[in-house]
Amino acid sequence: MSCRSCATLVVLAGMLAVSLPGQAPQGWTVPRTPDGHPDLQGIWTNATITPLQRPDAFANKPTLTDAEAAAFEKKSAQELADVDGKSESPLLAAAGSNGTGGYNVLFIDRGSELARVDGVKRTSLIVDPPDGKVPRLTAAGQRQFAREGGGTGTNSVKDRPLSERCILGFGSTAGPPMLPVLYNNNYQIVETPEYVMILVEMVHDARIIRINGTHPPTTVRQWLGDSIGHWDGDTLVVDTTNFASKTRFSGSGENLHVVERFTRSGPDSILYKATIEDPDTYARPWTVEYPFLATQGPIYEYACHEGNYAEFDILGGARKREAEVGRK
């Protein structure tokens, strides 16, 4: 390697060192739209292998060194490779696909790295409570979770999960909060003075955020809730309420309240932070934080229902089982 090449690598390393999500690089200025607000527009991804909740192996360890992170990422990549061609595994069980599996790991695009914020890699998306865990459910929250039963009844198609019916993406990919899942973690943001639109790749959801709007009466409910936004300095703050009763994010109830913060943190990153509050369900509010990174587009159509025989097979299988039980 020539000394000139060495010098180039040193410069590139320096550029990377000051371009970390959550940490504005030196000499960089926030791009702005004609009305003067930060420009959040573009195509972004929140794909990461950082789990929502901190694994017990990392208890009291919210961040990892780069060496520790590299070891974890290598192990994660090997675990994914080991799933290829299998119908059962802990990864598939977590995705609800044990017994059937996926086609192969080509269809899993969850990212390959832990989320990096402020120069260090995180062991959980949850940053508050400090233990990185979802707060305990209240008594009412426990009853609600048991009553809902995970949306896996078989009396009617309406008893099936919303993602299975192609109404919303699984795992709260559209949110809010907008969480990373196994694949299709891409988003396109379009910004005007009056609105911000977030197109979600998974299941073609589109969030329309009204700037300086007001929430409608509580009788008006929507799948993604009602989102209004305002600018707090250079941060877009989005307040969402009025969720439909069947959305039930993580067992939440009708009083779910989510406040998101979008801060342009670098030429290729947005720092995303969301606080979830539902006193009927959780013992305390809790907060997630991670970067959205610029990615190449376009976002392709997610044609969820084409060739989807799942509903017919699931309900048909349930009727057959009922008939068999009736004959006994």
N, C-alpha and C positions, 0 to 999 in steps of 0.2 A: 504493500500500500504506500503510495507517495505521501510526502508531508502535506502536499496540497489537499489530498483526500482526507488526511487526518484533521486538517484545519476545518474542512467542510463539516466533518462529523461533529467537531466540537461546537461549531456554530449551530448545527441542527439540534444538538443536545441542549444547548442553552435556550433555544427557542421553545423546545418541549418543556423545559423546566419552568418556564414562566407562562405556560399556556394551559394550566390545569383547571378543570372545572371547579367553580367556586373561588377561583383565585385569578383576578384580572391580570393579564400579562402586561409587562412594562411597555409603554409606548403605544398601547392599543386603546382606541377610543370606541365607545359604544356607537354602533351605526344607528341612525335615526330616520324615521319616516318624515314626510314633508310637514306633519303637524308637530314635530319635535320630540315625540316619544321614542323610546328604544324600539328598534326594528327586530321583532321576533320571527319574522317571516322566513320560511324555508321548509325543508324536510328534515326531520329529526328522528332519532331512535333512542329509546330508553332501555334497550336490551342490556342485560347484565346478569351474571350468575350470583350476585349478592342476593341472599334470600330476604324475604320480608322480615322474618324474625331471626334473631341471632341464634345460631346453633349452640347447644350446650358446650361443645368443644371450645367455643370462643367466649365463654362466660366471662364477664368483666374485661373483655378485650374488644372494644369497639372498632379498633383499626389494626391493620397488619403492616409489617414492614414489607418492602417490595420483595424480599427473598421469601418471606412467609406467604405472601400473596401468590407468587409464582408457583410455589409448591402446591398450594390449594388449587390453583387454576389448572395445573398439570394433572392433578388427581381427578378433578372434575371432568376434564376432557377425556380421560381414560374411562371414567364411569359411563360417559355418554357413548363412547365407542363400544363398550361392552354390551350396551343395550341393543345394538344394531342386529336386527333379525329376530329378536326375542319378543315374546308376547307378554312376559311378566317380568317386572323388576321394580325396585323401590321408586325409580323415576316415573315409570308408567303408572304405578299405583297413585303417586301424588297427582298425576294428571287425570286420574279417573279412567285409565285405559288398560288396567290389568286384565288379562284374559283375552284381549283382542289386540293390544299393542298398536304401534304405528306402522307405516309402510317400511321405513328405515330411518336412520338418524339424519338423512338428507333433509327431511321435513321438519327437523327441530332446529330453530334458529334463535336460541335464547341468549346469544352472546358468548364470549369466551373469557371475560375478565370480570373481576370485582369492580364495583363502582368506586371511582376515585373522586374525592371531594377535598379541597384545601390541601392537595398534594399527597394525601394518604388514602389507602384503600379501606373501604368500610366492610364490616362483617355482617351488617344488617341494614335494610332500608329504613327501619324504624330507628330514629335518633332520640326520641322521647316517648316513653320513659327511658332512662339511661340503660336499663338492662336489655333494651332492644326487643322487648316482647309486647304483644298486644295486651292491654290491661285486662284484668279479669272481668268477666261478664257480671252484670248485676243479676239479682234474682229474676227480675222481669226479662232480662236479656237471655238468661238460661231457658226460661219457659218459652220465649219466642223462638229460640233456636230449635228446641225440641219439637215445637208445634209445626214449624215449617218443614222439618224433616229433610232439609237439603233440596227440596223441590224434585223429589224422585218418585212421586206416586205414579201409578199406572192406570188410574181410572179414566183419564182423559189426556189429550195432548196438552191441555192447559196445566196439568200437573207436572210436566216435564221442565227441566231447567231452561232458563231463558236463552242460554248460549246454544243448547241443543236445538232450540227452535229458531235459531238465527235471528233473535231479537236483539241481543246484546252479546258482545264478546265475553268469553269466559275470563275469570280471574280479574275482573274490573279493569280490563285494558282501556276502555273508554272512560271509566271512572264517573265522576271523580271519587277518590283519587285515581289517577291514571297509573296503573301498576304494570311492570313488565311481566310477560308470560313466556310460554315456550316458543312462540314464533309470531310473526306479523306485528312486531313492536315499532312500527313506523307511524309517524304523524306528520301532517302538513299544516302549517299555520299561515293563515291569511289575515292581515290586519288592516283595518280602516279606522278613521276617527270614531266611528259609532259602534263598530262591532269587531270582535276577534273570532274567527272561525278556526276550529281545530278538526281536521279530517283525520279520522282514526282508521288505519288500514284494516284492523280486525273487524269484520262484519259491517264494514262501510258506515260506521257511526259518524255523525258530524255534530260537534258541539258548537252552538251559537252563543257567544258571550256578549251581552249588551253592556256597553260602556256607560257608566253613570245611570244605569236603569234602576228599577225598583221591582221587588218580587211581587207576583200576583197573590191573590188570596190563597190560603192553605188548601182550599178545595181544588185548586188547579195543580195537578200532579203530572210529572213527566218521567220517562224512563231514566234519563240522565240528570234529572233534577232541573231546577231553574237557576241559570248562572248569570250573575251580573258582575261587572268588573270596574275597577278604578285604578288610577296610577298613584302609587305611593313613591314619589321620587322616580327612580328608574326601574321600579318593580311593578309588574302588573299583578294586582291582587284580585282574585276571583272568589266570590262568595256564592255558594250553591246550597239551596234548600229545595223543598217541595218535590222530593223524590216520590216516584210511584211506589205503592205499597209492596209490589212484587220485586222491586230491585233488591232490597235487603242486602246491601253491601256488608259482607262479613257478619251477618246476623243482626244488622242494625234495624231500627224501627223508623216510623214515619217522621220522627224529629231529628233525623240525621242532618248534620250541618258540617260542610267541608269548606275550608278556606285554603286556597292554593296561592302560591307566590311564584311567579316566573321572573327570573332575573338573568339578563344577558350577561354571562360571566366571561366570555372570551369569543374570539372570532368563530369558533366552531362549537360553542356550548351554551346551554341555558341551564342554570341551576333551578331545579324544581323542588318545591317544598309544600307539603300539604298537611294540614291539621284536621283530624277527624274528631268530631264531638257529637256524642249522643248520650246524655245522662240517663236515658231509659235503658241503655244497653251496656255501656262501658262505665267502669268505676271512675274513669278520668279521661280527659282528652289525650290523644296520642298523635305523633307527628312522624312523617316519613320525609326523607330528603335524598336526592340523587340527581345526577346530571342527565340532560337530554343532549345528545351529541349529533352534530350535523352528519347527514348520510346522503348518499346518492339516490336520486329518484329515478323514475317516477313511482308513485304509489299505484299499484295495480288493483283492479277490481277484485273484491273478495266475493265471489259468487257462492254464497254459503249453501243455498238449498239445491243446487243442481246435482242430481244423482244421489240425493240424500234419502236413503231407505231406512234410516235409523228409527224414525217415529213409527212407521208402519210395522217394522220388525219388533220393536219394543212392546207396543200395545198389542200386536197380534200374538206375541209370545205370552203376554200376561193373560189374554183370553184363553189361550190353549191350556195354560197351567191351571186356570180356574176350572176349565171343563174337566181336566184330569182329576182334580181334587173332588169335584162334584160326583164323579163316577165311583169314587172309592166309598 
